[in-house]
Amino acid sequence: QVQLVESGGGLVQAGGSLRLSCAASGTTFSINVMGWYRQAPGKQRELVATATRAGSANYADSVKGRFTISRDNAKNSVYLQMNSLKPEDTAVYYCYAAYSLGGFPSWGQGTQVTVSS
């Protein structure tokens, strides 16, 4: 089993920046993809960005050019640098891990990001 713990959420004004961190523990050797999803009130959970162990990244169109995902495989961690934040980025952000052999992914407990206008 893998446990994911997020940190770094908070309240920021529009145009500001935040950096989210997620550390994985447990059976981490089998993790391939790590990334971030978010869920705003009344909306479905949506992909923000993911990165493979080899470093290939994927972004939602809504965050391209503003958010950057990075991984530190040695620390079993993934980060999300969020710049030029907008009120519509307000959501609970969840860390995500998927495995090389398939199966159900793992999720963190979520961290709140609130962007004020």
C-alpha positions as CSV (number, residue, x, y, z in Angstrom):
1,Q,0.0,0.0,0.0
2,V,1.0,3.6,-0.7
3,Q,0.1,6.6,1.5
4,L,0.1,10.1,0.0
5,V,0.4,13.2,2.1
6,E,-0.1,16.6,0.5
7,S,1.0,20.0,1.8
8,G,1.2,23.6,0.6
9,G,-2.4,24.6,0.0
10,G,-3.8,27.9,1.3
11,L,-5.4,31.2,0.5
12,V,-3.8,33.5,-2.2
13,Q,-4.9,36.5,-4.2
14,A,-5.5,36.2,-7.9
15,G,-2.2,36.4,-9.8
16,G,-0.3,34.9,-6.9
17,S,1.6,31.6,-6.6
18,L,1.5,28.5,-4.5
19,R,3.5,25.3,-4.5
20,L,1.9,22.0,-3.6
21,S,3.9,19.0,-2.4
22,C,3.0,15.3,-2.1
23,A,5.2,12.7,-0.5
24,A,4.5,9.0,-1.0
25,S,5.4,6.3,1.5
26,G,4.9,2.5,1.6
27,T,5.3,0.3,-1.5
28,T,6.6,3.2,-3.6
29,F,8.7,1.2,-6.1
30,S,5.6,0.2,-8.1
31,I,4.5,3.8,-8.7
32,N,4.7,4.9,-12.3
33,V,2.5,8.0,-12.6
34,M,2.1,10.7,-10.0
35,G,0.1,13.8,-10.3
36,W,-2.6,16.1,-9.2
37,Y,-6.4,16.3,-9.6
38,R,-8.7,18.9,-8.2
39,Q,-12.4,19.2,-7.3
40,A,-14.3,22.4,-7.0
41,P,-17.6,22.6,-5.1
42,G,-20.4,21.1,-7.2
43,K,-18.0,19.8,-9.9
44,Q,-16.4,16.5,-10.8
45,R,-12.9,15.8,-9.9
46,E,-10.6,16.7,-12.9
47,L,-7.1,16.2,-13.9
48,V,-4.6,19.0,-13.4
49,A,-1.3,17.5,-14.2
50,T,0.5,14.2,-14.2
51,A,4.1,13.0,-14.6
52,T,5.5,9.6,-15.3
53,R,8.5,8.2,-13.5
54,A,10.5,8.9,-16.7
55,G,9.5,12.6,-16.5
56,S,6.8,12.8,-19.2
57,A,4.3,15.4,-18.2
58,N,0.6,16.0,-19.1
59,Y,-1.4,19.1,-18.3
60,A,-5.0,20.1,-18.4
61,D,-5.5,22.9,-21.0
62,S,-6.8,25.2,-18.3
63,V,-3.4,25.2,-16.5
64,K,-0.9,25.0,-19.4
65,G,1.6,27.8,-19.2
66,R,0.7,28.5,-15.5
67,F,1.3,25.3,-13.6
68,T,4.4,23.1,-13.6
69,I,4.6,19.6,-12.3
70,S,7.9,18.0,-11.2
71,R,8.9,14.8,-9.5
72,D,11.8,13.8,-7.2
73,N,11.9,10.0,-7.6
74,A,14.5,9.6,-5.0
75,K,12.2,11.3,-2.5
76,N,9.0,9.6,-3.9
77,S,7.6,13.1,-4.2
78,V,5.7,15.2,-6.7
79,Y,5.2,18.9,-6.7
80,L,2.9,21.4,-8.4
81,Q,4.1,25.0,-8.9
82,M,1.1,27.1,-9.5
83,N,1.6,30.6,-10.9
84,S,-0.8,33.3,-12.1
85,L,-3.5,31.7,-10.1
86,K,-7.2,32.5,-10.9
87,P,-10.3,32.4,-8.8
88,E,-11.4,29.4,-10.9
89,D,-8.4,27.5,-9.7
90,T,-10.1,27.3,-6.3
91,A,-10.6,23.7,-5.4
92,V,-9.4,20.8,-3.2
93,Y,-6.3,19.5,-4.8
94,Y,-5.6,15.7,-4.5
95,C,-2.3,13.9,-5.0
96,Y,-2.6,10.8,-7.2
97,A,-0.4,7.8,-7.8
98,A,-0.9,5.0,-10.3
99,Y,1.0,1.8,-10.6
100,S,3.1,0.1,-13.2
101,L,1.1,-3.1,-12.8
102,G,-2.2,-1.4,-12.9
103,G,-4.9,-1.8,-10.2
104,F,-6.6,1.0,-8.3
105,P,-4.7,4.3,-7.9
106,S,-4.0,5.9,-4.6
107,W,-5.2,9.3,-3.5
108,G,-4.1,11.7,-0.9
109,Q,-6.5,13.4,1.6
110,G,-6.6,16.6,-0.4
111,T,-5.4,20.2,0.3
112,Q,-7.5,23.3,-0.1
113,V,-6.5,26.0,-2.5
114,T,-8.5,29.2,-2.4
115,V,-7.8,32.1,-4.8
116,S,-9.5,35.4,-4.0
117,S,-10.4,37.9,-6.6
